[in-house]
Amino acid sequence: MVARDRHFHPLRRCSRVNRQRKSQPALSAHLAQKLGQLVCFIFAATILFACSSDTIPSPKAMPDHNVAGRPNIVLLLFDDAGYSEMSAFGGEIHTPNVERIAREGMTVRRFYTAARCSPTRAGILTGHHPHDVGMADLAGPKFKTEFSAYQGQLPLGIPLVSELLQGAGYKTYLQGKWHLGDIRGSQSEPLTGSAPNFRGFDYFFGIMRGQADPYPNNPWGNPYRRNQETIPLTSGWFSIPGLNQETMQQLEVQFQTEKDAPFFLFIASQSPHYPLAAPEDLIAKYRKVYDQPLENIWNERVAQLRHLGLFPEKAPTKIPNFAGTRAEDIREQSAVRAAMIEATDTEFGKLLRLLEENGQLDNTLIIVASDNGAAAETSQLANAPYRGAKGNLNEGGVLSPLVARWPAGGIAAGKITDEMITYLDLMPTFLSATTVNYPKQWLSGSALQPLQGRNLLPLLRGEKQPPPEYFFWNLYGAFAVLHQGRWKLLGNSAYDENKERNHAPPTTELYDLLSDPAETTNVASKESAMVALLLENYEAWAPQHGAVPHYQILDAYKKNRSAN
């Protein structure tokens, strides 16, 4: 662990349903007994703590509520944010509130995602690999196939973290993008049992599908929902502050009526996902920032990453060839992306102030990350110093920094770790922090498989935590295996459908991420034994988790299109 220096900033040239709770399956008698014992323990511990002569009062005007009890959880998940775009992570986009979480908490340099929005969200909410919960690709009717890993929506038979926390007394909120399934014929039809309010969220403010205009004014109608109803929109309504206002109003009601009840808030941001749109004054501000050679911005980001300790000082990099790119398009899209990200950070800051004013902040586990890397249009710049983009299994597609803050839970301020973590680790961490057990059975009584991730609390509290022995990806015909956080095998990174149909052996690349985190040198020819080991493990993993040749999935998608 290293302390984080946050005083060097060479790039800062800019100022910078209420729905009735759905009944949940009853807790078993054994679990109810355990929860009762836990409540008694917490109550006793609270009394002892209050009577201690060494108790130090909170420096804030209001003491933290429920400090000795279960924490609140806030997860802010950006959508397609590049690795080094934000000022918190070496970039020029003004994100003082994300910076605050980094400064007052821990930064994890290597947070691995599933490289696409629906699979990453599925893994976060279920704690299982997306292939094991029918979400190997995106959500929606056209992605439903006969293959178990490709169902286009989450199964009802596997609990979400929202359902478990709701059943344990948490108030639960989802703000933003669902994109995990709701098989309907049209946007106007009633929501089904796979919608957020039926999957453990008391309140839902956002969109069901994968994207929507932040300034909704289109012939397809208003996609923004407050639980089961559409949100009435005023002229000029902008989704980033609009949805946050909905959430904060409901939280204020909770703080007034049930201030001691813990809550779980998942901010599944649309920012900076396409379609790109933001206030014109913010866009104009960033047009000035990007009015320079793209190489300069890329180099300054890498220098800042090294200075902050977020990229190894001596690790090699390879700058993209921006001369052959559509530089003006990249500049304009980067300016709008930056405006969306700054607007999101501003709203996040309002939420932090609300928590602070109500004595809730320090006993809230706050995590900020992105669901994958930036999309291809801006990825060469946005994902610096990594190559690859969203939907691609190079580091630029799968890697995001993550910051976590929870002073009351023992997360120290200003620390950085190089240990790898994954999106499957978040649910076990949330359950551990809230003392909620993962059930052995769910709904029909069928047995559940154990969670596949790890509890990250020891790591976030400064302890060493070994990486997974193997971690696997399978996406659009490509695959990857990461061994002990060091050796990364990439297979079929440039997918060729004809070769796969003809059963050609996979192409392979191997990278030593400890010495070469930006994947500049393929060492497959020098490390043939390691290639063989990782390929053998992937070929054993794939059939066990429903990974099939990608051309079969493409054929199934074609059938769906022809049927519609």
Secondary structure, 3 states (H helix, E strand, C coil): CEECCCCCCCCCCCCCCCCCCCCCCCCCHHHHHHHHHHHHHHHHHHHHHHHCCCCCCCCCCCCCCCCCCCCEEEEEEECCCCCCCEHHHCCCECCHHHHHHHHCCEEEEEEECCCCHHHHHHHHHHCCCHHHHCECCCCCHHHCCCCCCECCCCCCCCCCHHHHHHHCCCEEEEEEECCCCCCCCCCCCCCCCCCHHHCCCCEEEEECCCCCCCCCCCCCCCCCEECCEECCCCCCCCHHHHHHHHHHHHHHHHHHHCCCCCEEEEEECCCCCCCCCCCHHHHHHHHHHCCCCHHHHHHHHHHHHHHHCCCCCCCCCCCCCHHHCCHHHHHHHHHHHHHHHHHHHHHHHHHHHHHHHCCCCCCEEEEEEECCCCCCCCHHHHCCCCCCCCCCCCHHHHEEEEEEECHHHCCCCCEEEEEEEEHHHHHHHHHHHCCCCCCCEECCCEECCCCCCCCCHHHHCCCCCCCCCEEEEEECCEEEEEECCCEEEEECCCCCHHHHHCCCCCCEEEEECCCCCCCCCCCCCCCHHHHHHHHHHHHHHHHHCCCCCHHHHHHHHHHHHHHC
